[in-house]
Amino acid sequence: MPDVSAADLVLTGGRVHTVDARDRLAEAVAVRGGRIARVGTADEVAPLIGPGTRVVPLDGGSVLPGINDSHLHGVWLGAMWPNLLMDQLAASGGHAHEAPARLETAEDRRRAILRTADLLASLGITSYTEPGLGPGEDGGPSGCFGSGALRDYAELAAQGRLKARVTALMLFGELDGRSTAADLLAGLRDFTPPAGVPGRFRVAGVKIFADGIPPMRSAWTDRPYTDGSHGALLVDGGSDGEREAALRAMIDAAHDAGHQIGVHATGDRATRVVADACAAALGRDGRDARHYVIHGDLLAPATLTVLASNRIGLNTQAGIPVATEPMLAAALGEDALRDAWPLRDALDAGVPLCLSSDSPVLTPDWRAGMAAAVTRRGLDGAVRGAAQRLALAEALRAYTAVPAWQDGEEDVKGSIEPGKAADLCVLGGDLFAVEPQALPSVPVAMTVLDGEVVYEA
């Protein structure tokens, strides 16, 4: 029987990009009780308009699923904004950067989180992953990454003050620094994260730092740097073999404890070992754990095959290659560019691909990230890695449907389909009607979370 009860909100007269399995387009969408009630033509949705329905004429604008930034440091972003790390590095010639004042108290952290909440709502972002908060950073210099931030998120979520769904990963080592298998095992045993708040906050798993980054010659590589070195893992150990064994033990322990694992890995040797270790852990029990590699600057074709065949995701930032490719080439030589940020190759291999900002490293504006993925063009106008370009629809899916998969919530969000959460990004134009480089100019008109308008221009 047709559903004839009135909707709370109807958006009509535009282009609704559902990002469903067939990338279907519609003209209108109706929301009732925080869920998508109907998607279709304007005439098909019109019967759900009642006396109390708010009707928003799109006037040629468009509707997307709520954007999911699947790797964004929310506390750090709130402390830094509008200063972005990549901008500061570029301005300083790749050297020093301005650090924010240390967040000393819970109130400091909460102000930063709420500042980020307002900023992300204005960008149409309805979900994000906070990738690494925990006791490993309780004495950290910024105060942005300690275990107290997990409690702050949980309390703000319980108070209804978050404007996005937040997924967090625990951190038992230093941010971008050393870690030990012993510390991770102790953390898994002794640390109890705060309980989740349904629909708003949950702790999904563990973040592990495998290595550094190629431009700093701290990524662990098979090919030598121009100075003859190969970098090393950040995990403690007296040799490469001991460090690799410790990293594998950490992945095994986190997997066996039932956690999702996100591993920062950038060098081709580090990404290969991480992929093999995650595949081995998954092979023991067949659990659908949704583990993923973070950044993945250098990925050999064989590593992509391992990722794809084991449904291990890749979470990367399209803005980083267009900004740092010359630095990578200077560190490792031009030949390294063959395996550098292979987004097209990863997608073609069947790797679950998420695009994210790593903000405040890059801007949290996903439109800029999509433009970088589609054009591979930097701010200087140079195109870098043109063969790895994505189609616009693929980039959009990597900011919506695939991050929902990473979160284990593809049945709840990530596409505009009846029964799913009404998380929507409403634009004042259509991304598919402008030149790719102009994507950031398409304005965000409204953001809807669980059917509630959390931002309106």
Secondary structure, DSSP 4 states (H G I P E B T S, - for coil): ----SPPSEEEEEEEEE--STT--EEEEEEEETTEEEEEE-HHHHGGG--TT-EEEE-TT-EEEEPEEESS--HHHHHHHTT--HHHHHHHTTSS--PPPPP--SHHHHHHHHHHHHHHHHHTTEEEEEEEEESGGGTT-SSSSSSHHHHHHHHHHHHTT--SSEEEEEEE-S-TTS-B-HHHHHHHHHH--PPPPBTTTEEEEEEEEE----GGGT-S--SSPPTTS-----SB--SSHHHHHHHHHHHHHHHHHTT-EEEEEE-SHHHHHHHHHHHHHHHHHH------EEEE-SB--HHHHHHHHHTT-EEEE-THHHHHHHHHHHHHH-GGGGGGBS-HHHHHHHT--EEE--TTTTS-S-HHHHHHHHHH-B-TTS-B--GGG---HHHHHHHTTHHHHHHTT-TTTSSS--TTSB--EEEESS-GGGS-GGGGGGSPEEEEEETTEEEEE-
